[in-house]
Amino acid sequence: MKMLKKLNGLLDKVDNTEASYMKALETKENEILELSFDLKAKADMLKELHKETLKGSISKETYEAERVEVEKLQATLADMQKEVQLIQEYKTEDVQAVLAELEAESRNISASKNKEMEAIQLELLQAKLSYLEKLREARTKYDELVNPARKLDELKIKLGMKKYSYVSGADTLNMISIGEASYEPLRVEQKEVYDALAYGRIPERLEMAVEKLKNKK
């Protein structure tokens, strides 16, 4: 669906916007960290120079030259810290702008989404109907297979040759034998429905049972 594709594109844009700003923020914070270490070392050195200046060991000009350098670093650090704040502000602005566009698009596709949801629900109900119709079809085929034996038993019972018929009905197909005293029920449990819809999980034992019976052919 074209509108859904646009919506997913906007979601990707949010992720990309955040990622690019976070990368810029990380780079800037690393630069600030490095500059902070450098500034501390120079500030400590400036303090020692000030001591020497007071003692007359070095000239005031030498001290002043170093002080100017330290102040430049302090100003640079202050500018970088402002840039960090701006990055965070710009990130918020840009993400909010995309979110506003997302909300507008979400409202636009609301009606289409409802139709798609109805189509999915119909598909599921049709699948349920097909499953039950398949069971009914299996019952008919099963009855055709066992009908001769059932009629033979009925005749023997009528003639007094036996008392009961042990030919089972199609309900015995509720449990499918997959060999070695192992069975797979035809009943679909609510948990299996939930797992398929919520997590996309299909019982592994069912897949194995199907493969096992396929290989017997």
N, C-alpha and C positions, 0 to 999 in steps of 0.2 A: 504494500500500500504506500503510495507516494507520500502522503502526509506523515505516516508512521516513520518512513525513512528520514524525513526532515526532522522529526522529533528526536530520533536516535542521533542524527547529526548534531543537533543542539546539545544533547547530553554529552556527546564526545567533545564538543567545543568547551563545555564547562570543565571537563576533566583536563583538557589540553591547556586551558587558560590557567587553571590552578597549578598545574604541573610547571608551566613556564615561569610563573611568578615565584613558586616555591624554589625553583632552581636559581633564579636571580637572587632571591632572599638568602639562600644558602651561600652563594658566592660572596655576596656582600658581607654577611656575618663572618665568614672566614677571613675576609680582608680586614674587617674591624678587629678581629682577634689578633691578627698578625701586627696590625698597627698599634694596638694597645700594648702588646709586649715591647715593641720598639719604643713607644712613647715612654713607658715606665723606665726602661733602661736609660733613655736620654734625660728623663726628669731626675733620676738618681744621680746621673753624671753632672747635671746642671747644679744640683744641690752641692755636690763636692766642689765644683768650680766656684760657687758662691762663697764657700768657706775659704777657699784659697784666695779669692778676691779680697775678702775681709782681712785676711792675714797679710795681704799685699804680695802674695806669691805670683799672682797673674794680674794682668791689666783688666780694667773694667770693660774695655773694648772687646777683649776676648770673651768675657762672660756675656756681654750684651749680644754678641754675634750668635752665641749658642742659645741664649734665651729666645732670640727671634726665631731660630730654627724650631725650638720646642713649641713655641706658640703657633707656628705654622702647622706643626703636626697636630696640635690640639684642635685647631680650626678645621683641619682636614677630617679629623675623627668626628667632630661635631656635625660636619656636613654629611659624612657617611651614615651617621646615626639618623639624621633627618631623612636620608634616602631610604633607609630601612623602613621608617614610618610611612613614607610615601608609597613604597612598594606594597605594603600591607593595605594602605588605603585604596590604591589603584586596583589591587587584586579584588578587594571587596566590591568596588564600583563595577568592574568589568564582569565579575561573576553575577552580581545582582542584575546587570543589564541582560545577560544571557538568560538568567532565570525568569525575568519578566517576559522575554520572548518565548521561553518554554511554556509559561503559564498561558500565554495568549494562544499558542499552537495547541496546547492541551485542550483548551475550551473549543477550539475549532474542530478537533477530531473527536470530540466527545460523542457526537451522534454516530459517526462512522465506527467508533470503537464499540458502541453498544450493538450495532448491527453485526460486527465481527464476532462479538461475544455470543450473540444469539446463534450465529452460524456454528460456532464451536459447540454450543450446548446441543443444538440439533444433531450435529455430527455424533456426539456421544450417545444421545438417545437412539439414534439410528443404529449405532454399533451395538447397543444393548438389545434392540429389537432384532437385529441380524443374528446375534448370539442365541437368543431364545428361539428364533425361527430355525436356526441350525440344530438346536436340541430337538425341536419337533420333527425335523427332517430325519435326525438320527433315530428317533423313536420309531418312525415309520419303517426305516431300513432294518432296524433291529427286529421289529415284529415280523417283517417279511422273512428274515433269516430263520427265526425260531418257530414260525407258525407251523411248518410241517411237523416238527417234533412235538409241539403243543397239541396239535390235532391227533397225532398218534397216541399221545398219553391219554387224551380225552376218550379216544376209542377204547383203549385198554381198560380205562376205569369203568366205562359203560359195560364192557364185557366181563368185568370182575377180575381182570388179569393183574391189576394193580390198584392201590387205594388212592395214591396222590400223584400229582404232577410236580416235578421239581424244575420245570422250565421257568427260568426267572423272567421278570418283566424288564422293560428298558431302564427302569430306575436303578438297575445294577450298574449302569454306566456312570452313576454318580462318582464312582471311584474307578479310575483307570489304572489297570495293572501295568507296571513298567518292568516287571520281572523281579525275581529274588525277593518275594513277599513285600515288594515296594509298590505303593499306590500314590497316585496324584488325584486329588479331588477336583471335580469340575466346578464346584462352588467357588465363586470369587469372593474372598473375604473383604470386609470394609477396609481393613488395614492395607490390603494389597491395592485397593482403589486409591486410598490416601497416599501411599508411597509412590504410586505411578504419577499422580497428579501433582503432589507437593515436591517430590524429589527426582522424578523420572526414573525410579527404580522398578525393575521387574524381577520377581522371584527367580533366583538362580536355579533353584530346584526345578522350576517349571521349564526353563530353557533347556536344562539337562534332560528332563523327561521327554521333551519333544524331539531333541536330537537322538535320544536313545531309541525311540520308536521309529524315527526316520531311518536309522541305520539297520533296523530289523527287516526293512522291505527288500 
